[in-house]
């Protein structure tokens, strides 16, 4: 009696095998700026996935990045996981992620602990920390303040600028701090 034939896939290396055992997810972003096929998804600097394609959302109000999380990172596909785009930030008081000028932007990830899911909302910048204090500062003018600038207390970073807008009476600038 002949045994049933069972085929096996051979991969070029261990990385290719890990990638094949991954999970597909959809990340919804407002803009496609800086996101393209092949954009890396990283966790603590380690590549854990990549963007496989981009398409316009059905309501035309954003884009959907089709991504694959590699096999060793498939547990990151859980409710509460956050994805955000990381790019260079150049400023007088705040400079970071200069490596992305050469290597290109990437998507960073903060794993959640909820139930397994495959659809996520992506952010164009680092999401705000939950449970933090939100403050609105009033100033005569904005000056060189930009979103993402750090806020210091006794030379220790304690927050960052998350937004700004003109006051309703247009006499001041309101600066949002988290």
URZIHU-V244384 format. One record per helix or strand of 3 or more residues. SS is the DSSP state (a for helix, b for strand). FROM is the first residue (numbers start at 0). TO is the last residue. Records with the same first field share a line. If there is no record, write none. Layout:
# URZIHU-V244384
SS->FROM-TO, FROM-TO
This chain:
# URZIHU-V244384
a->13-19, 70-75, 99-102
b->22-28, 39-42, 45-55, 62-68, 81-85, 105-109, 118-122, 134-138, 149-152, 155-165, 172-176
